[in-house]
Amino acid sequence: MRQFVKIWASLAALTLSAAVHSPSTVEDDDNTTQLPLIIWHGLGDDFERDGMKEVATLAESVNPGTYVHIIRLADTGSGDRQATFFGNVTEQIEIVCEQLAADPILSSAPAVNALGFSQGGQFLRGYIQRCNNPPVRNLVTFGSQHNGISEFQSCSLGDWLCKGAEALLRSGRWTDFAQSHVVPAQYFRDPTELDAYLEKSNFLADINNERELKNVKYKKNLQSLNMFAMFMFDEDTVAVPKESALFAEVNATDGTVTPLQERPIYKEDWLGLKKLDDQGKLHFKSAPGQHMQLTEELLKKTFKEYFGPIQDEESTSLPRLVAQPGF
Protein backbone atom coordinates (compact mmCIF):
# COMPACT_ATOMS: atom_id res chain seq x y z
CA MET A 1 0.00 0.00 0.00
CA ARG A 2 1.70 3.20 -1.10
CA GLN A 3 -0.96 5.33 0.48
CA PHE A 4 -2.98 4.80 3.63
CA VAL A 5 -6.03 6.36 2.03
CA LYS A 6 -6.69 6.05 -1.66
CA ILE A 7 -10.07 4.45 -1.85
CA TRP A 8 -12.40 6.59 -3.89
CA ALA A 9 -10.46 7.73 -6.94
CA SER A 10 -12.27 5.37 -9.24
CA LEU A 11 -15.70 5.96 -7.71
CA ALA A 12 -15.31 9.72 -7.94
CA ALA A 13 -14.52 9.30 -11.62
CA LEU A 14 -17.79 7.49 -12.36
CA THR A 15 -20.15 9.52 -14.50
CA LEU A 16 -23.71 8.49 -13.93
CA SER A 17 -26.71 10.05 -15.65
CA ALA A 18 -29.66 8.42 -13.90
CA ALA A 19 -31.91 10.66 -11.83
CA VAL A 20 -32.76 9.79 -8.24
CA HIS A 21 -36.45 9.09 -7.60
CA SER A 22 -38.35 8.90 -4.37
CA PRO A 23 -39.47 5.34 -3.65
CA SER A 24 -43.03 6.64 -3.29
CA THR A 25 -43.09 7.54 -7.01
CA VAL A 26 -42.42 3.99 -8.19
CA GLU A 27 -45.54 1.93 -8.75
CA ASP A 28 -45.55 -1.62 -7.46
CA ASP A 29 -47.25 -3.30 -10.41
CA ASP A 30 -45.49 -6.68 -10.35
CA ASN A 31 -46.09 -7.82 -6.76
CA THR A 32 -42.58 -6.99 -5.67
CA THR A 33 -41.04 -4.80 -2.99
CA GLN A 34 -37.83 -2.80 -3.40
CA LEU A 35 -35.93 -2.78 -0.11
CA PRO A 36 -33.94 0.26 1.05
CA LEU A 37 -30.14 0.21 0.86
CA ILE A 38 -27.76 1.40 3.58
CA ILE A 39 -24.14 2.20 2.71
CA TRP A 40 -21.18 2.57 5.08
CA HIS A 41 -18.13 4.14 3.44
CA GLY A 42 -14.49 3.49 4.17
CA LEU A 43 -11.46 5.09 5.76
CA GLY A 44 -10.82 8.67 4.69
CA ASP A 45 -14.17 9.06 2.95
CA ASP A 46 -17.35 10.91 3.94
CA PHE A 47 -21.04 10.99 3.12
CA GLU A 48 -20.79 14.21 1.09
CA ARG A 49 -18.31 12.92 -1.51
CA ASP A 50 -19.44 12.92 -5.12
CA GLY A 51 -18.43 9.27 -5.40
CA MET A 52 -20.86 8.30 -2.66
CA LYS A 53 -23.68 10.26 -4.24
CA GLU A 54 -22.98 8.64 -7.60
CA VAL A 55 -23.08 5.16 -6.07
CA ALA A 56 -26.44 6.01 -4.52
CA THR A 57 -27.73 7.25 -7.88
CA LEU A 58 -26.47 4.10 -9.59
CA ALA A 59 -28.22 1.88 -7.03
CA GLU A 60 -31.52 3.63 -7.75
CA SER A 61 -31.06 3.49 -11.52
CA VAL A 62 -30.40 -0.26 -11.44
CA ASN A 63 -33.27 -0.97 -9.03
CA PRO A 64 -35.82 1.88 -9.35
CA GLY A 65 -37.46 2.85 -6.11
CA THR A 66 -34.42 2.15 -3.94
CA TYR A 67 -34.25 4.45 -0.93
CA VAL A 68 -30.55 4.90 -0.16
CA HIS A 69 -29.24 5.91 3.25
CA ILE A 70 -25.54 6.77 3.50
CA ILE A 71 -24.37 6.32 7.06
CA ARG A 72 -22.82 9.38 8.65
CA LEU A 73 -21.12 9.94 11.98
CA ALA A 74 -21.16 13.73 11.86
CA ASP A 75 -23.25 16.52 10.39
CA THR A 76 -20.50 17.67 8.02
CA GLY A 77 -18.33 15.84 5.53
CA SER A 78 -15.13 16.88 7.27
CA GLY A 79 -16.43 15.66 10.60
CA ASP A 80 -17.57 12.39 9.05
CA ARG A 81 -14.13 11.87 7.49
CA GLN A 82 -12.42 12.56 10.80
CA ALA A 83 -14.61 9.89 12.41
CA THR A 84 -13.17 7.30 10.04
CA PHE A 85 -9.76 7.84 11.69
CA PHE A 86 -10.58 8.82 15.26
CA GLY A 87 -13.32 7.47 17.50
CA ASN A 88 -14.49 4.46 19.44
CA VAL A 89 -15.90 1.92 16.96
CA THR A 90 -18.15 0.34 19.58
CA GLU A 91 -19.70 3.75 20.30
CA GLN A 92 -19.92 4.53 16.58
CA ILE A 93 -21.92 1.37 15.94
CA GLU A 94 -24.25 2.31 18.79
CA ILE A 95 -24.81 5.66 17.06
CA VAL A 96 -25.55 3.93 13.76
CA CYS A 97 -27.97 1.53 15.45
CA GLU A 98 -29.90 4.53 16.77
CA GLN A 99 -29.61 6.40 13.45
CA LEU A 100 -31.08 3.60 11.36
CA ALA A 101 -33.82 2.71 13.85
CA ALA A 102 -34.92 6.36 13.90
CA ASP A 103 -35.21 6.71 10.12
CA PRO A 104 -38.94 6.54 9.29
CA ILE A 105 -38.44 4.76 5.96
CA LEU A 106 -35.81 2.28 7.14
CA SER A 107 -37.63 1.47 10.36
CA SER A 108 -40.90 0.76 8.56
CA ALA A 109 -39.39 -1.42 5.83
CA PRO A 110 -39.64 -5.21 6.15
CA ALA A 111 -35.83 -5.32 5.88
CA VAL A 112 -32.93 -3.43 4.29
CA ASN A 113 -29.94 -4.33 2.16
CA ALA A 114 -26.43 -3.26 3.16
CA LEU A 115 -23.31 -2.29 1.22
CA GLY A 116 -19.96 -1.83 2.97
CA PHE A 117 -16.87 -0.31 1.41
CA SER A 118 -13.51 -1.22 2.98
CA GLN A 119 -13.71 -0.78 6.79
CA GLY A 120 -17.40 0.07 6.43
CA GLY A 121 -17.96 -3.61 5.63
CA GLN A 122 -16.83 -5.00 8.95
CA PHE A 123 -18.62 -2.16 10.72
CA LEU A 124 -21.88 -3.08 8.98
CA ARG A 125 -21.33 -6.66 10.08
CA GLY A 126 -20.93 -5.29 13.59
CA TYR A 127 -24.25 -3.50 13.20
CA ILE A 128 -25.94 -6.74 12.13
CA GLN A 129 -24.48 -8.75 14.96
CA ARG A 130 -25.09 -6.18 17.68
CA CYS A 131 -28.51 -4.70 16.92
CA ASN A 132 -29.81 -5.42 13.39
CA ASN A 133 -32.89 -3.21 13.72
CA PRO A 134 -33.99 -2.72 10.96
CA PRO A 135 -32.80 -6.19 9.93
CA VAL A 136 -30.43 -6.64 7.01
CA ARG A 137 -31.46 -9.08 4.28
CA ASN A 138 -28.38 -9.09 2.02
CA LEU A 139 -24.91 -7.84 2.98
CA VAL A 140 -22.23 -7.08 0.39
CA THR A 141 -18.72 -5.95 1.34
CA PHE A 142 -15.91 -4.74 -0.92
CA GLY A 143 -12.30 -5.04 0.26
CA SER A 144 -13.35 -5.16 3.91
CA GLN A 145 -10.97 -6.30 6.62
CA HIS A 146 -13.12 -9.01 8.21
CA ASN A 147 -10.07 -10.70 9.68
CA GLY A 148 -8.32 -7.42 10.42
CA ILE A 149 -5.17 -5.78 9.10
CA SER A 150 -1.62 -6.77 9.99
CA GLU A 151 0.21 -3.74 8.61
CA PHE A 152 -0.07 0.02 8.83
CA GLN A 153 0.87 1.82 5.67
CA SER A 154 2.10 5.28 4.79
CA CYS A 155 -0.29 8.17 4.27
CA SER A 156 -0.38 10.40 1.23
CA LEU A 157 1.67 13.57 1.36
CA GLY A 158 -0.08 16.38 3.21
CA ASP A 159 -2.82 14.23 4.75
CA TRP A 160 -2.18 15.28 8.34
CA LEU A 161 -5.32 13.66 9.70
CA CYS A 162 -4.16 10.33 8.35
CA LYS A 163 -0.59 10.90 9.53
CA GLY A 164 -1.80 11.61 13.05
CA ALA A 165 -3.67 8.32 13.15
CA GLU A 166 -0.72 6.48 11.62
CA ALA A 167 1.66 7.81 14.27
CA LEU A 168 -0.63 6.60 17.06
CA LEU A 169 -1.00 3.22 15.38
CA ARG A 170 2.72 2.66 15.11
CA SER A 171 3.59 3.92 18.57
CA GLY A 172 1.15 1.87 20.64
CA ARG A 173 -1.63 -0.01 18.95
CA TRP A 174 -2.50 -2.02 22.08
CA THR A 175 -2.72 0.92 24.44
CA ASP A 176 -6.12 1.72 25.94
CA PHE A 177 -5.98 5.10 24.20
CA ALA A 178 -5.43 3.65 20.72
CA GLN A 179 -8.06 0.97 21.23
CA SER A 180 -10.66 3.53 22.21
CA HIS A 181 -9.70 6.45 19.96
CA VAL A 182 -7.92 5.28 16.77
CA VAL A 183 -10.29 3.51 14.41
CA PRO A 184 -7.87 1.29 12.39
CA ALA A 185 -6.21 0.11 15.62
CA GLN A 186 -9.52 -1.45 16.59
CA TYR A 187 -9.39 -3.90 13.69
CA PHE A 188 -5.63 -4.53 13.77
CA ARG A 189 -4.91 -8.26 14.02
CA ASP A 190 -1.42 -9.65 13.67
CA PRO A 191 -1.35 -13.46 14.09
CA THR A 192 2.02 -13.07 15.84
CA GLU A 193 0.44 -10.85 18.50
CA LEU A 194 -2.72 -12.83 19.26
CA ASP A 195 -2.38 -12.67 23.04
CA ALA A 196 -2.26 -8.87 23.02
CA TYR A 197 -5.04 -8.77 20.44
CA LEU A 198 -7.40 -11.00 22.41
CA GLU A 199 -6.75 -9.03 25.59
CA LYS A 200 -6.87 -5.49 24.22
CA SER A 201 -8.89 -5.40 20.99
CA ASN A 202 -11.86 -3.09 21.45
CA PHE A 203 -13.77 -4.21 18.37
CA LEU A 204 -12.57 -7.01 16.11
CA ALA A 205 -11.82 -9.73 18.68
CA ASP A 206 -15.30 -9.22 20.07
CA ILE A 207 -17.20 -9.01 16.81
CA ASN A 208 -15.39 -12.09 15.48
CA ASN A 209 -16.30 -14.05 18.64
CA GLU A 210 -12.65 -15.00 19.13
CA ARG A 211 -12.62 -14.79 22.91
CA GLU A 212 -13.43 -17.85 25.03
CA LEU A 213 -16.92 -16.68 25.95
CA LYS A 214 -18.97 -16.59 22.74
CA ASN A 215 -21.83 -14.17 22.14
CA VAL A 216 -24.72 -16.30 20.89
CA LYS A 217 -26.61 -13.24 19.65
CA TYR A 218 -23.82 -12.42 17.21
CA LYS A 219 -24.17 -15.86 15.63
CA LYS A 220 -27.96 -15.76 15.59
CA ASN A 221 -28.09 -12.34 13.93
CA LEU A 222 -25.45 -13.01 11.29
CA GLN A 223 -26.84 -16.36 10.21
CA SER A 224 -30.24 -14.67 9.73
CA LEU A 225 -28.87 -13.09 6.54
CA ASN A 226 -30.35 -14.18 3.25
CA MET A 227 -27.02 -13.57 1.47
CA PHE A 228 -23.54 -12.44 2.55
CA ALA A 229 -21.18 -11.64 -0.35
CA MET A 230 -17.54 -10.71 0.25
CA PHE A 231 -15.39 -9.20 -2.52
CA MET A 232 -11.58 -9.28 -2.46
CA PHE A 233 -9.59 -7.06 -4.85
CA ASP A 234 -7.03 -9.17 -6.72
CA GLU A 235 -4.26 -6.55 -6.70
CA ASP A 236 -5.06 -5.02 -3.31
CA THR A 237 -1.97 -3.65 -1.53
CA VAL A 238 -3.92 -1.14 0.56
CA ALA A 239 -5.68 -3.57 2.91
CA VAL A 240 -3.00 -5.95 4.19
CA PRO A 241 -3.53 -8.83 3.95
CA LYS A 242 -5.98 -8.61 1.06
CA GLU A 243 -7.31 -12.08 1.92
CA SER A 244 -8.86 -10.62 5.06
CA ALA A 245 -11.70 -9.54 2.76
CA LEU A 246 -12.66 -13.24 2.57
CA PHE A 247 -12.10 -13.98 6.27
CA ALA A 248 -8.82 -15.77 5.49
CA GLU A 249 -5.68 -15.64 7.63
CA VAL A 250 -2.19 -15.06 6.23
CA ASN A 251 1.10 -16.12 7.80
CA ALA A 252 3.23 -12.98 7.62
CA THR A 253 6.45 -15.02 7.63
CA ASP A 254 5.90 -17.34 4.68
CA GLY A 255 2.73 -15.91 3.13
CA THR A 256 0.71 -19.08 3.65
CA VAL A 257 -3.00 -18.38 3.30
CA THR A 258 -5.44 -20.29 5.51
CA PRO A 259 -8.91 -19.95 3.97
CA LEU A 260 -11.94 -19.41 6.14
CA GLN A 261 -13.13 -23.01 5.80
CA GLU A 262 -9.92 -24.28 7.45
CA ARG A 263 -10.08 -21.95 10.45
CA PRO A 264 -11.69 -22.60 13.87
CA ILE A 265 -14.00 -19.59 13.42
CA TYR A 266 -15.64 -21.60 10.60
CA LYS A 267 -15.19 -25.19 11.77
CA GLU A 268 -16.66 -24.41 15.20
CA ASP A 269 -19.05 -21.90 13.63
CA TRP A 270 -18.47 -19.05 16.07
CA LEU A 271 -20.41 -16.61 13.87
CA GLY A 272 -22.78 -18.77 11.85
CA LEU A 273 -20.62 -18.49 8.72
CA LYS A 274 -20.50 -22.26 8.26
CA LYS A 275 -24.27 -22.48 8.40
CA LEU A 276 -24.59 -19.67 5.83
CA ASP A 277 -22.06 -21.47 3.61
CA ASP A 278 -23.84 -24.81 3.93
CA GLN A 279 -27.04 -23.08 2.83
CA GLY A 280 -25.36 -21.47 -0.18
CA LYS A 281 -25.75 -18.01 1.36
CA LEU A 282 -22.05 -17.15 1.80
CA HIS A 283 -20.44 -15.94 -1.42
CA PHE A 284 -16.69 -15.50 -1.97
CA LYS A 285 -16.07 -13.04 -4.78
CA SER A 286 -13.10 -11.37 -6.44
CA ALA A 287 -12.75 -8.06 -8.23
CA PRO A 288 -9.92 -6.99 -10.53
CA GLY A 289 -7.51 -4.22 -9.66
CA GLN A 290 -6.37 -2.27 -6.63
CA HIS A 291 -8.31 -1.55 -3.43
CA MET A 292 -11.66 0.08 -4.16
CA GLN A 293 -11.03 0.41 -7.90
CA LEU A 294 -14.67 -0.26 -8.62
CA THR A 295 -16.17 -0.04 -12.07
CA GLU A 296 -19.71 0.91 -12.94
CA GLU A 297 -20.12 -2.47 -14.63
CA LEU A 298 -19.19 -4.38 -11.45
CA LEU A 299 -21.45 -2.25 -9.28
CA LYS A 300 -24.41 -2.66 -11.64
CA LYS A 301 -23.95 -6.43 -11.70
CA THR A 302 -23.73 -6.53 -7.90
CA PHE A 303 -26.79 -4.34 -7.41
CA LYS A 304 -28.83 -6.54 -9.76
CA GLU A 305 -27.71 -9.76 -8.10
CA TYR A 306 -28.05 -8.78 -4.45
CA PHE A 307 -30.23 -5.67 -4.15
CA GLY A 308 -33.05 -6.31 -6.59
CA PRO A 309 -36.76 -6.33 -5.63
CA ILE A 310 -38.22 -9.23 -3.68
CA GLN A 311 -41.62 -10.85 -3.96
CA ASP A 312 -44.25 -9.35 -1.68
CA GLU A 313 -45.01 -12.67 -0.03
CA GLU A 314 -41.32 -12.93 0.92
CA SER A 315 -41.26 -9.44 2.39
CA THR A 316 -44.19 -10.21 4.69
CA SER A 317 -42.40 -13.28 6.04
CA LEU A 318 -39.17 -11.47 6.95
CA PRO A 319 -38.59 -11.50 10.72
CA ARG A 320 -38.48 -8.21 12.58
CA LEU A 321 -35.65 -8.15 15.09
CA VAL A 322 -36.04 -5.96 18.15
CA ALA A 323 -32.95 -4.14 19.37
CA GLN A 324 -31.65 -5.47 22.64
CA PRO A 325 -29.76 -3.42 25.21
CA GLY A 326 -26.04 -4.06 25.31
CA PHE A 327 -23.86 -6.14 23.04
VEXPA-432779 format. One line per 2 residues: number of its first residue (from 1); their letters; for each residue x, y, z of C-alpha. Coordinates in steps of 0.02 Angstrom, whole numbers. Example, Ala and Ser with C-alpha at 12.3 -4.5 7.8 and 13.67 -1.06 7.14 Angstrom:
<titis>
1) AS) 615:-225:390; 684:-53:357
</titis>
This chain:
<titis>
1) MR) 0:0:0; 85:160:-55
3) QF) -48:266:24; -149:240:181
5) VK) -301:318:102; -335:303:-83
7) IW) -503:222:-92; -620:329:-194
9) AS) -523:387:-347; -614:268:-462
11) LA) -785:298:-385; -766:486:-397
13) AL) -726:465:-581; -889:375:-618
15) TL) -1007:476:-725; -1186:425:-697
17) SA) -1335:503:-783; -1483:421:-695
19) AV) -1596:533:-591; -1638:489:-412
21) HS) -1822:454:-380; -1918:445:-219
23) PS) -1974:267:-182; -2151:332:-165
25) TV) -2154:377:-350; -2121:200:-409
27) ED) -2277:97:-437; -2278:-81:-373
29) DD) -2362:-165:-520; -2275:-334:-517
31) NT) -2305:-391:-338; -2129:-350:-283
33) TQ) -2052:-240:-150; -1892:-140:-170
35) LP) -1797:-139:-6; -1697:13:52
37) LI) -1507:10:43; -1388:70:179
39) IW) -1207:110:136; -1059:128:254
41) HG) -907:207:172; -725:175:209
43) LG) -573:254:288; -541:433:234
45) DD) -709:453:147; -867:546:197
47) FE) -1052:549:156; -1039:710:55
49) RD) -916:646:-75; -972:646:-256
51) GM) -922:464:-270; -1043:415:-133
53) KE) -1184:513:-212; -1149:432:-380
55) VA) -1154:258:-304; -1322:301:-226
57) TL) -1386:362:-394; -1324:205:-480
59) AE) -1411:94:-352; -1576:181:-388
61) SV) -1553:174:-576; -1520:-13:-572
63) NP) -1664:-48:-452; -1791:94:-468
65) GT) -1873:143:-306; -1721:107:-197
67) YV) -1712:222:-47; -1527:245:-8
69) HI) -1462:295:162; -1277:338:175
71) IR) -1219:316:353; -1141:469:433
73) LA) -1056:497:599; -1058:687:593
75) DT) -1162:826:520; -1025:883:401
77) GS) -917:792:276; -756:844:364
79) GD) -822:783:530; -878:619:452
81) RQ) -706:593:374; -621:628:540
83) AT) -730:494:621; -659:365:502
85) FF) -488:392:584; -529:441:763
87) GN) -666:374:875; -725:223:972
89) VT) -795:96:848; -908:17:979
91) EQ) -985:187:1015; -996:227:829
93) IE) -1096:68:797; -1212:116:939
95) IV) -1241:283:853; -1278:197:688
97) CE) -1399:76:772; -1495:227:838
99) QL) -1481:320:673; -1554:180:568
101) AA) -1691:135:693; -1746:318:695
103) DP) -1760:336:506; -1947:327:464
105) IL) -1922:238:298; -1790:114:357
107) SS) -1881:73:518; -2045:38:428
109) AP) -1969:-71:291; -1982:-261:308
111) AV) -1792:-266:294; -1646:-172:215
113) NA) -1497:-217:108; -1321:-163:158
115) LG) -1165:-115:61; -998:-91:148
117) FS) -844:-15:70; -676:-61:149
119) QG) -686:-39:339; -870:3:322
121) GQ) -898:-180:281; -841:-250:447
123) FL) -931:-108:536; -1094:-154:449
125) RG) -1066:-333:504; -1046:-264:680
127) YI) -1213:-175:660; -1297:-337:607
129) QR) -1224:-438:748; -1255:-309:884
131) CN) -1426:-235:846; -1491:-271:669
133) NP) -1644:-160:686; -1699:-136:548
135) PV) -1640:-310:497; -1522:-332:351
137) RN) -1573:-454:214; -1419:-454:101
139) LV) -1246:-392:149; -1111:-354:19
141) TF) -936:-298:67; -796:-237:-46
143) GS) -615:-252:13; -667:-258:195
145) QH) -549:-315:331; -656:-450:411
147) NG) -503:-535:484; -416:-371:521
149) IS) -259:-289:455; -81:-338:500
151) EF) 11:-187:430; -3:1:442
153) QS) 43:91:283; 105:264:239
155) CS) -14:409:214; -19:520:61
157) LG) 83:678:68; -4:819:161
159) DW) -141:711:238; -109:764:417
161) LC) -266:683:485; -208:516:418
163) KG) -29:545:477; -90:581:653
165) AE) -184:416:658; -36:324:581
167) AL) 83:390:714; -31:330:853
169) LR) -50:161:769; 136:133:755
171) SG) 179:196:929; 57:94:1032
173) RW) -82:-1:948; -125:-101:1104
175) TD) -136:46:1222; -306:86:1297
177) FA) -299:255:1210; -271:183:1036
179) QS) -403:48:1062; -533:177:1111
181) HV) -485:323:998; -396:264:839
183) VP) -515:175:721; -393:64:620
185) AQ) -310:6:781; -476:-73:830
187) YF) -469:-195:685; -282:-227:689
189) RD) -246:-413:701; -71:-482:684
191) PT) -67:-673:705; 101:-654:792
193) EL) 22:-543:925; -136:-641:963
195) DA) -119:-634:1152; -113:-444:1151
197) YL) -252:-439:1022; -370:-550:1121
199) EK) -337:-452:1279; -343:-275:1211
201) SN) -444:-270:1050; -593:-154:1072
203) FL) -688:-211:918; -628:-350:805
205) AD) -591:-487:934; -765:-461:1003
207) IN) -860:-450:840; -769:-605:774
209) NE) -815:-702:932; -633:-750:957
211) RE) -631:-740:1146; -672:-892:1251
213) LK) -846:-834:1297; -949:-830:1137
215) NV) -1091:-708:1107; -1236:-815:1045
217) KY) -1331:-662:983; -1191:-621:860
219) KK) -1208:-793:781; -1398:-788:779
221) NL) -1405:-617:697; -1272:-651:565
223) QS) -1342:-818:510; -1512:-734:487
225) LN) -1443:-655:327; -1517:-709:162
227) MF) -1351:-678:73; -1177:-622:128
229) AM) -1059:-582:-17; -877:-535:12
231) FM) -770:-460:-126; -579:-464:-123
233) FD) -480:-353:-243; -352:-458:-336
235) ED) -213:-328:-335; -253:-251:-166
237) TV) -99:-182:-77; -196:-57:28
239) AV) -284:-178:145; -150:-297:209
241) PK) -176:-441:197; -299:-430:53
243) ES) -366:-604:96; -443:-531:253
245) AL) -585:-477:138; -633:-662:128
247) FA) -605:-699:314; -441:-789:274
249) EV) -284:-782:381; -110:-753:312
251) NA) 55:-806:390; 162:-649:381
253) TD) 322:-751:382; 295:-867:234
255) GT) 136:-795:156; 36:-954:182
257) VT) -150:-919:165; -272:-1014:275
259) PL) -445:-998:198; -597:-970:307
261) QE) -656:-1150:290; -496:-1214:372
263) RP) -504:-1098:522; -584:-1130:694
265) IY) -700:-980:671; -782:-1080:530
267) KE) -760:-1260:588; -833:-1220:760
269) DW) -953:-1095:682; -923:-952:804
271) LG) -1021:-831:694; -1139:-939:593
273) LK) -1031:-925:436; -1025:-1113:413
275) KL) -1214:-1124:420; -1229:-984:292
277) DD) -1103:-1074:181; -1192:-1240:196
279) QG) -1352:-1154:141; -1268:-1073:-9
281) KL) -1287:-900:68; -1103:-858:90
283) HF) -1022:-797:-71; -834:-775:-99
285) KS) -804:-652:-239; -655:-569:-322
287) AP) -638:-403:-412; -496:-350:-526
289) GQ) -375:-211:-483; -319:-113:-332
291) HM) -415:-77:-172; -583:4:-208
293) QL) -552:21:-395; -733:-13:-431
295) TE) -809:-2:-603; -986:46:-647
297) EL) -1006:-123:-732; -960:-219:-573
299) LK) -1073:-113:-464; -1220:-133:-582
301) KT) -1198:-321:-585; -1186:-327:-395
303) FK) -1340:-217:-370; -1442:-327:-488
305) EY) -1386:-488:-405; -1402:-439:-223
307) FG) -1511:-284:-208; -1653:-316:-330
309) PI) -1838:-316:-282; -1911:-462:-184
311) QD) -2081:-543:-198; -2213:-467:-84
313) EE) -2250:-633:-2; -2066:-647:46
315) ST) -2063:-472:120; -2209:-510:234
317) SL) -2120:-664:302; -1959:-573:347
319) PR) -1930:-575:536; -1924:-410:629
321) LV) -1783:-407:754; -1802:-298:908
323) AQ) -1648:-207:968; -1583:-274:1132
325) PG) -1488:-171:1260; -1302:-203:1266
327) F) -1193:-307:1152
</titis>
